[in-house]
């Protein structure tokens, strides 16, 4: 993930959580120390989740692109196709498989 985007997401998450934590501190549900701890832990958990989803998305693109390429294509070939913006999308128009070519109807 782009480091600038990662930093921006972290800032937005901390801001949103700080608003919620401020409300809970104002109502006496949390102390200031608890709010700081909970906001920090939540930001790290959400960033970990987003990183995991991003990695799985790109692994799926790599897998689908490799399936669309010729037999014998190397991993470097797949990465080059993806880097050129020609990778198979995970969502949207997926290529259809002619099942008659693989012995199924």
N, C-alpha and C positions, 0 to 999 in steps of 0.2 A: 504494500500500500504506500502511496505517496506520503513522505514524511510531513509535508505541509498540510495535507488533508487530514492526516492522523492527528496532528497538533490542533487543527481547527475543530475536529470532532471532540477531542478531549476537552477543549475550552467550552464548547457548547454544552456538553454533558455536565461539566462541573458547574456551569452557570445555572442550568436547569435544576440540578440537584441542590445547589446552594439556596435557591428560592424555596424549594420544598423543605429543606432542613431549617431555614430561617423561620418558616411558618411553624414548624414543629417545636423549635426552641421558644418562639414567642408564646405558644400555647402551653409550654411547660412539659411537653412530652419527652424531650431530650434536653440534656445540658449542652453547652457549647462544645465541650470536648467530645461528647458522643457524636454530635452532628458532624464535626470535622472528620472523625474516624469513619463514620458510616458513609459520608460523601466520597471520601478517598477510596474506600473499599468498593463502593458501587461503580465508580468510574473505572477502576481497574478491571472489574468483572465485565462491564459492558464493552470495554475496549478489547478484552480477550475474546468475547463472543463475536464481535464484529470482525476481528482478525481471522478467527476460525472460519466464519461464513465466507469471507473474502477468499481465503485459501481454498476452500472446497469449491467455490465458484470457478476459480481459475484452473483447478485440477480437472473439473468437469469439461471446461472448454478444451483443455489439452487432450483429454480422452476422446471427446467427440471429433476433434480435428484429426487425431490420429486414425480414427475409424474411417474418415472420409478420404484419407490419403492412400496412395498406392502401397501395395505390399512391398516391404523392404525399406520403407521410409524410416529414417533414424529419428531419434528424439531431437537432435539438432534441427532436422528438417521441420519437424512439428513446431518447435519454438520459433523458427524463422518465419513460418507461415503466420503464426499468431502475432509475432512482432510487427509483421507487415499489415496487420489489421484484417487478415483474411481467414481468421479462425472461425470455426463453426460456432454459431451462437447457441447458448444454453436455452434461451427462451426464444420464441418467435417461430419463424418458418424453419422447420426441421426437414432435412431431406427425407424423402420417403424411400423405403426399401421395397424393391420388387420381389415379393416372397416367392414367385414362381422360379426365380433364378437360383434359389437355394433349396428347392425341392419342397416348398410348402405352398399351400393355396389359401 
